[in-house]
Amino acid sequence: MRNPNEELGPKQLAPPVVVTLGATDFHLRVLEKLGRLEAKMDMIVGNGQPGRMTLAEDRVVALEKNDLRRTIYDRLITAAITFAISATIAWHDHLGIK
């Protein structure tokens, strides 16, 4: 084994620092993180009840329907205004408008 006080040569690398945990500590940490992950997934997706994603999807569908309906109404109003202006321009002599 090397002496830690020796200087490293140009091609020598320092030995890696490894921290070993007991198998039980590692398993406990992994299980704890998995439990937190499962709780977060249940909150997002829903656990037998509508979760955040389902509620968000429902809101998006409702907004899309309202947007489509408003777009149709906007087009109808625009068409009516355009028709009225065109008719007024075409008939301005007959209606007595100068």
N, C-alpha and C positions, 0 to 999 in steps of 0.2 A: 504494500500500500504506500501511497505517496505521503510525503510530509506536507502538511497544510501550509507551512511557511515557505516552501519552494515557489519560485516564480514559474509561471507557465511559459512554455516555449511558444514560438509562433504558430505551431500546428496542434498544440495540445489544448483541449477544452476542459473547462471546469466540470467537476462531477455534478450531475443534476441533484437538486435539492428535492427530496421526496418526503412528504409528510404522510405517514400511514395512520389511518383511522382504524379503529376496531371495526370488525364486520358489523357488530350490532349498532354502533354509532352511525355508520353509513346507512344501514338499512332503516334505522329510525328516521334519519333525515330525509331519505328518499320517500318513505311512507308518509311523512308529514307534508312534504311538498306535493305528493300525489293527492292527498286528501284536500289540500287547498285548491289544487287544480280542478278536482272533481266538483267542489263547491262552486267555483267560479263558472264552470261549464253548466251546471244546473241552473245557476242564476241567469246566464245568458240564454240558453236554449229553452229552459223551463223544465220542471220536474213534475209532469202531470198537469201543469197549468201553463197558460201562455207565458212564455218567457219574453225577454226584451226583444229578441229577434222577431218573434211572431208579432208582437205589438208594433214594432217598427215597420214590418212588412205590410201590416194592415193599414197603417197610417199612409204609407207610400201609395198603396192602391187607391185609397180614398182621395188623396191629393191628385193622382193621375186622372181619376174620373172627373173631379171638379175642373181640372185644367182642360180636359177635352171638352166638357160641357161649355166652359167659358169661351174656348176657342171657337166653337160652333156659333155661339151667340154673337161673338165679335164679328165673325164673317157675315152673318145674316144682317147685322146692323150696318156694317160697311157696305154690303151690297145694296141695301135699301137707300142709304145716303147717296151712293154713287148713281143709282138709278134716278133718284129725285133730281140730282144736279144735272145729269145728262138730259132728262126730260125737260127741265127748265131751260137749258141751253138750246135744245132743239126746237122748243115751242115758244121761245121768248117773243117772237113776232105775233103769234096767235093769241098769246095771253096778254099782250099789251105791256110787257116788261121791257124797259129800255136799258 
